[in-house]
Amino acid sequence: MTGAVVSSRAPVTLLGGSDHAEEDLRAALALAPRLVAADGGGDAALLAGHTPEAVIGDMDSLSTSGQEVLAEVLHPVTEQETTDFDKALRAIEAPLVLAVGVSGGRLDHELAALTVLARHPDRPCLVIGQDSLVFLCPPRLRLGLAAGTTVSVYPLAPGRVDSQGLEWPTTGLELAADARVGTSNRATGPVELVPAAPGILVILPRDRLDLVVRELLAQADTGGARWPARAG
């Protein structure tokens, strides 16, 4: 499989097969009604009463009955070097992907999902978890957060992040996963983040979903900068 399987001018919901709250899927679909499933996420979609427009993955998790029901929308990817989340994300062209059920509370799955975000900086994706939201910071991010909102900035790759509106500013600091990180910071009001390079995660409370999606899409609609695809 090469190229996009799903191309959309509107945000897309991507459902994985890991455990997730029904409310998270409902919230994602309210903001991004087009639904794509990653492998076993096809079964999860059917169980929730939805039919995805595409199921992407190696199909080793999707049930036999799921494969029969969804036969016309299956897009198998046979390589085993990447996760189904990775396979699906790189096959979607959209201003934003809302990912649900890609971690399931397992640390190994969560780490793998975060790696996918870093591997595809050109594919804006917001991962919705039980208590938090996580996404790769774009070249410039503005969020109208209320004072006191917890804001975490975590470096998957070493780098700098200029900031405004944080109680503990990160401007001028060298961040790295094995050194200084920017977790559990707090907003003093609207926040602006400008990372020097891709590889910086932003983690926010789950209840800021509508705000974050609205502002990420607004920035995309006004021609906000996006990271290029990684070489290779």
N, C-alpha and C positions, 0 to 999 in steps of 0.2 A: 504494500500500500504506500503510495506517495501522494503528496498534496493534501488539500483539505477535504475532509469528508463532509463537514458542515461549515458553511460560510454564512455569517449573519451580521447584519448591521446593528442588531440588538443584542443584549447580553444573553448568555446561554447557561443553563443549569447542567452541571455534570454530576451524575450520581454514581458513586462507587459501591462496592459490595460490603463495605465494613459497617459495623454498627453505627447508627445515627438516630437522632431524635426525629420523630415524624414532623414536629413543628419546624425543624430546620429545613426539611424538604419543602414544606408548605411555604415557608418564608422565602426560600430561594425561588420557587416557581412563581410566587406573586411578583417578584422583581424581574425574573428571567424565565418566561413561560416555555421557551423552547428547551426540550429535555433530551440530553444525550446520556447514555449509560456506558460505564467502563466495565466490560465483562460481567461479573456477577451482579453489578448494579442493575442489569436488565431484570433479574429476578426481583430485586428490591423495588424497582419501578412497577412491575406488574402487581406485586403484593400491595402496593400503595394505590393501585387503581389507575396507573398511568402507563401509556405506551410510548417509549422513547422513539424519536425519529431515527436514531442510529445507536447501535451497540458496537463498541470498538474494544478490541483486546485479543488475547490469545485463545479465549473461549474455554479455558480450563476450569473456570469457576461457574460459568452459566450452566444451569441445569439442562437436562435433555428436554424437558417440557418447555423451558424457556427458549431454548434454541428452536424448537418447533413453532412456538407462537410468534417468535420474532425473526423467523427465517429471512424475511424480505429486507430486514434492516441490519443484518449482521455484516460487520466489516472486520474479518479476521486479520490479525497481525501476528505472524508466527514467530518472530524473533523473541528470544528469551533474555535479552540483555537489559531490558527496561521493564518497569512496572506497567500495569494496565492504565493507571492514572497518567503516566508519561505518554503511553501510546495514544490515549484519547485526547489529552490536552494538545499535543502537537498536531492533531487532525482537525482541530477546531479553529476557525478564524472568526473572531468576534472582538468587540471592544472590551469585553470583560466576561470571564467565566466564573460562575459561582459553583464551587466544588463542595459537595456534601458526601459523607460516607467514604472518605479516602484515608482516614486514619483509624477510627474506631476505638480510640483510647489505648491502642498498643504503641509503645514507644518506638519499636522498630518501624511500624507503619508510618508513624508521625515523622520520624527522621527521613524516611524515604520520600514522603510527600513534600517535605521542605526542600529536599534535594532537587525534586522535579521543578519547583518554583525557581530555584537558582539556575537550573540547566536551561530553562526556557524563558529568559527575561523578556523576550519579544511577545510572549503570550500572557497578557494580564490576567491573573487568576486570584480569586479571593477564596481561601479555604475557611469554611464555616465549621467550627468545632462546638463542643458542648457549652463551653464557657467563654470562648474567645474567637476572634477573627485573626487571620494571618495572611499577609500578602507581601510580595516583593515590592519594595519602595520604588516608584518610578523616578525619573530624573528630577522631577519637582513635584512635591505633594503638599497640597493645602487642605486642611480639614478644620471645619468649624466646630471644634470640640468645646465642651463646657469645662470651666475650671475644675480641677480635681480629677478629671478623667485619667485613668491609668494608661500610659503610653509606653510600650516597650520597643526598643530598637535593638535588633540582634544581628550581628555580623556573621553571615555564613562564609563570607570572604573578608579579609582585612580591608579596611577602608575608613574614610572620613564621612561624616554627615553634618553639614551645617544645619543649624536649627534655630527656630524662633518659636516662642510660646511654650517652652519646656521649663519646668522648675529647675532642673539641672541641665543646662545647655550642653550640647555635644559638639558645638563648633570648635574646631581645632584639635579635637581629640582623635587619636588613632584607636579605632575599634578592631578587635579581633576575638575570635571564639576562644582562644587560649590565653587571653589577656583581659583587656577592658571591654565590657559589654554595656549596653544601655537599657537594661531591663528595669521594670518597675519605676519608671519616671512618671511625672505627672504633668498634665497640661495646666497652664495658667490662663488659658483662653484658646483662641484659634491657633493652630499649630502649622508651621511650615517646615518641611524637611527637604534638604537638597543633598543627596548622596553624590560622592565623587565618581562612583562606579556602581554597576549592579552588584547584588550580593547582600544587600541589607534588608532584613525582614522587619515589617511593622506588625506589632501584635496589639490588638485593641479588644475591649470588652465586647462580648457577643451582642449586647443590647444596642450597640452602635451600628448595626448592620445597615439599616435604611440610610443613615447619614453617610456612611462610607461608600456604599454603592452609588448613591446620588452624586456625591462629589467626585468620585473616580470617573463616572460617566460624563459629568459636566466638563471635566478637564479633557477627556477624550473628544467630546463634541466641539470643543474650542481649539482643537489642534495641539493639545498638550504633548510634550515630547514623550517618546517611548524608547525603551532600550532596543538596540538592534539584536538580531539573533546571534548567538555565540558562534564563532568560527568553528567549522568542523562538525 
